């Protein structure tokens, strides 16, 4: 238990010399009353004094040890996981308000159906490190890469149409997804780009070629998904993005087809994510602190009860 134990503040040990000096030089002077035939009384007093002396110095030493903060470094290692590092890029522009995407629930908005399907996908990818990018007229990272599927799912559930503007900055969103994966050391980086529209001219500040160059430089494989009717999204652009990054382009005209697309993507190859090692400090100051306080309380109780100096 005590292997590797050390003190954070070892110099505090010198405080004990102050107490020793006080014990030697600052003795309390009390008026004396002399009694004849007091031998037995003196024996009891000496015995009491020894106990009190012991309790006092145990308390002092233990409190000083507690102030020195005994600690021990405990290594902790996260086991490597087999999985991808994924960027989910979701279109939240105004066009996602369209209804009828799910025939079983025709009044549901397109974006709400997408959120439900994406949440199901997230819960299936238990070993993946997943981040989230949302875009409209601009794009932003709604969640950095995380293994916590519950937090990510909660974030997806709270997304709203138009929260990033009403237009479609498609290429800027792709670049933002690449930036999300940029610091990753995984061999497998995947971006799943979902949209139901064309890039809005004058709003998209990053050209398609620049976004593609970024993806290829970082080794990001992009799986674009166009949803809605075939003329609602730029099929040729999505095919180009997939072809140049090594991914596959998909189209989905309804909720059932979109579920099938995510099931296909769910069958992606696995790659090992490196394990991470951490060290945290385990503190033991509470043990000498408890002993020290207990000793001093006993000292005060016995001293007051017996009237010893």
C-alpha positions in Angstrom: 0.0 0.0 0.0 2.8 2.4 0.9 5.1 1.6 -2.0 5.9 4.8 -3.9 4.4 7.0 -1.2 5.9 10.5 -1.0 5.2 13.9 0.4 4.0 16.9 -1.7 5.4 19.4 0.8 8.3 17.7 2.7 9.8 21.0 4.0 6.8 21.4 6.3 8.5 18.7 8.5 10.8 21.5 9.9 7.8 22.9 11.7 8.3 20.2 14.3 11.4 22.0 15.5 9.3 25.0 16.4 7.2 22.8 18.7 10.3 21.3 20.2 11.7 24.7 20.9 8.5 25.8 22.5 8.3 22.6 24.6 11.9 23.4 25.9 11.9 27.1 26.3 8.3 28.1 26.8 7.2 26.0 29.7 4.1 27.2 31.6 4.8 28.4 35.1 2.0 27.8 37.6 1.8 28.6 41.3 2.9 25.6 43.4 1.1 24.3 46.5 3.1 22.0 48.7 1.6 19.0 50.6 3.3 16.8 53.1 3.1 13.0 52.5 2.3 13.4 48.7 4.3 10.5 47.3 1.3 8.6 46.0 -0.2 11.7 44.5 3.1 12.4 42.7 3.1 8.9 41.2 -0.3 9.3 39.7 0.6 12.8 38.4 3.7 11.4 36.7 1.7 8.6 35.0 -0.9 11.1 33.8 1.8 13.4 32.6 3.4 10.7 30.5 0.1 9.8 28.8 -0.7 13.4 28.1 2.8 14.0 26.8 2.4 11.0 24.4 -1.0 12.1 23.2 0.1 15.7 22.6 3.1 14.7 20.5 1.3 12.1 18.6 -1.3 14.8 17.7 1.4 17.3 16.7 3.4 14.9 14.6 0.3 13.4 12.8 -1.0 16.9 12.0 2.4 17.9 10.5 2.4 14.7 8.5 -1.1 15.6 7.2 0.1 19.1 6.2 3.0 17.5 4.3 0.4 15.8 2.1 1.4 12.1 1.6 0.5 11.1 -1.9 1.0 8.2 -4.3 0.9 8.2 -8.1 -1.6 5.7 -9.5 -1.2 4.9 -13.2 -4.4 4.5 -15.2 -4.6 3.3 -18.8 -7.5 3.4 -21.2 -7.6 0.2 -23.2 -7.4 0.6 -27.0 -10.6 0.4 -28.9 -11.4 -0.9 -32.3 -13.3 1.7 -34.2 -13.4 4.8 -36.3 -13.0 8.5 -35.6 -16.2 9.9 -37.2 -17.4 13.4 -38.0 -21.1 13.5 -38.5 -21.9 16.6 -40.6 -25.6 17.5 -40.5 -27.5 20.0 -42.6 -29.8 22.2 -40.4 -30.8 24.7 -43.1 -34.4 25.9 -43.6 -35.1 23.3 -46.3 -34.9 20.6 -43.5 -38.4 21.7 -42.4 -40.0 19.8 -45.3 -42.5 17.1 -44.2 -43.4 13.8 -45.6 -39.9 12.3 -45.6 -41.2 9.4 -43.3 -44.3 7.9 -44.8 -45.2 6.3 -41.5 -45.2 9.8 -39.9 -45.9 12.3 -42.7 -46.2 15.3 -40.4 -42.7 14.9 -39.0 -40.2 17.4 -40.3 -37.2 16.0 -42.3 -34.7 17.2 -39.8 -36.5 15.4 -36.9 -36.5 12.2 -38.8 -32.8 12.6 -39.5 -32.0 13.2 -35.8 -33.8 10.0 -34.8 -31.9 7.9 -37.4 -28.6 9.5 -36.5 -29.2 8.8 -32.8 -29.8 5.2 -33.6 -26.5 5.1 -35.6 -24.6 6.7 -32.7 -25.8 4.1 -30.3 -24.7 1.3 -32.6 -21.1 2.7 -33.0 -20.1 2.0 -29.4 -16.4 1.9 -30.0 -16.2 5.0 -32.2 -14.9 8.4 -31.3 -17.6 10.6 -32.8 -17.8 14.4 -33.3 -20.6 16.5 -34.6 -20.7 19.4 -37.1 -23.9 21.4 -37.8 -24.2 23.7 -40.8 -26.6 26.1 -42.5 -25.3 29.5 -43.7 -22.2 28.8 -41.6 -20.9 25.7 -39.8 -19.8 25.0 -36.3 -18.6 22.1 -34.2 -21.6 21.1 -31.9 -19.5 18.4 -30.2 -15.8 17.5 -30.3 -14.8 13.9 -30.7 -16.1 11.8 -27.8 -16.7 8.1 -26.9 -19.7 9.2 -24.7 -22.7 8.2 -26.9 -25.2 9.5 -24.3 -23.8 13.0 -24.3 -23.6 13.0 -28.1 -27.1 11.7 -28.5 -28.4 14.4 -26.1 -26.7 17.1 -28.2 -28.3 15.7 -31.4 -31.7 15.7 -29.8 -31.3 19.4 -28.9 -30.4 20.6 -32.4 -32.9 22.9 -34.1 -33.5 23.9 -37.8 -32.0 27.2 -38.7 -29.6 27.4 -35.7 -26.7 27.9 -38.1 -28.7 30.1 -40.6 -31.2 29.3 -43.3 -28.9 28.8 -46.3 -26.5 26.0 -47.1 -22.7 26.4 -46.8 -22.0 22.8 -47.9 -18.3 23.1 -48.7 -17.5 25.1 -45.5 -19.2 22.3 -43.5 -17.0 19.7 -45.2 -13.9 21.7 -44.3 -15.2 22.1 -40.7 -15.6 18.3 -40.5 -12.0 17.8 -41.7 -10.8 20.3 -39.1 -12.6 18.3 -36.4 -10.7 15.2 -37.4 -7.4 17.0 -38.1 -5.8 16.2 -34.7 -6.8 12.6 -34.8 -4.1 9.9 -34.8 -6.5 7.1 -35.9 -5.7 5.3 -39.2 -9.4 5.6 -40.1 -11.0 9.0 -40.4 -14.5 9.2 -41.8 -16.8 12.1 -42.4 -20.5 11.4 -43.1 -22.0 14.5 -44.8 -25.8 14.7 -44.9 -27.6 17.4 -46.9 -30.8 18.0 -48.7 -29.8 21.0 -50.8 -27.3 22.7 -53.1 -24.4 24.9 -51.9 -25.7 28.5 -51.7 -23.6 30.9 -53.8 -22.3 33.9 -52.0 -22.7 32.1 -48.6 -20.3 29.2 -49.0 -16.9 30.9 -48.3 -14.8 27.9 -49.1 -14.5 26.5 -52.7 -15.2 22.8 -53.2 -11.7 22.1 -54.5 -10.1 23.6 -51.3 -12.4 21.5 -49.1 -11.5 18.4 -51.1 -7.8 19.1 -50.9 -8.1 19.5 -47.1 -9.9 16.1 -46.8 -7.3 14.3 -49.0 -4.4 15.9 -47.1 -5.8 14.7 -43.8 -6.8 11.3 -45.1 -10.5 11.8 -44.4 -12.8 9.5 -46.3 -16.1 11.2 -46.9 -19.5 9.5 -47.3 -22.0 12.1 -48.7 -25.7 11.5 -48.3 -28.3 13.4 -50.3 -31.8 13.2 -48.9 -35.1 14.1 -50.5 -36.0 14.0 -54.2 -33.2 13.6 -56.7 -33.4 17.2 -57.9 -33.3 18.7 -54.4 -29.6 18.1 -53.9 -26.5 18.3 -56.1 -25.9 14.6 -56.9 -22.9 15.3 -59.1 -21.1 17.2 -56.4 -21.7 14.5 -53.8 -20.4 11.9 -56.2 -17.3 14.0 -56.8 -16.7 14.4 -53.1 -17.0 10.6 -52.5 -14.8 9.7 -55.5 -11.9 12.0 -54.6 -11.8 11.1 -50.9 -12.3 7.3 -51.3 -15.9 7.2 -50.0 -19.2 6.3 -51.5 -22.1 8.7 -52.3 -25.6 7.8 -51.3 -29.1 9.0 -52.0 -32.2 8.5 -49.8 -35.7 9.7 -50.8 -37.3 8.6 -47.6 -36.6 7.5 -44.0 -36.4 3.8 -44.8 -33.8 4.4 -47.4 -31.8 6.6 -45.1 -31.8 3.9 -42.4 -30.4 1.5 -45.0 -27.7 4.0 -45.9 -26.5 4.3 -42.3 -26.6 0.5 -42.0 -24.2 0.2 -44.9 -21.9 2.8 -43.4 -22.1 0.9 -40.1 -20.4 -2.0 -41.9 -17.2 0.1 -42.4 -13.8 -1.5 -41.7 -12.4 -1.2 -38.2 -9.1 0.4 -37.1 -7.3 0.5 -33.8 -7.4 3.7 -31.8 -4.3 4.0 -29.6 -4.6 3.6 -25.9 -4.1 6.5 -23.6 -2.2 6.5 -20.3 -2.9 8.8 -17.4 -1.5 9.3 -13.9 -3.6 10.5 -11.0 -2.5 11.3 -7.5 -4.1 9.4 -4.6 -4.0 11.4 -1.3 -3.4 9.8 2.2 -3.4 13.0 4.3 -6.8 12.0 5.9 -5.2 9.1 7.9 -2.6 11.1 9.9 -5.2 13.9 10.1 -7.7 11.6 11.8 -5.1 10.2 14.2 -3.8 13.6 15.0 -7.2 15.1 15.8 -8.2 12.1 17.8 -5.0 12.3 19.9 -5.4 16.0 20.6 -9.1 15.6 21.6 -8.1 12.9 24.0 -5.3 15.1 25.3 -7.7 18.0 26.0 -10.3 15.8 27.5 -7.9 14.0 30.0 -6.1 17.2 30.8 -9.3 19.0 31.7 -10.7 16.0 33.6 -7.7 15.3 35.7 -6.5 18.9 36.1 -3.0 18.0 34.9 -0.6 20.6 33.5 
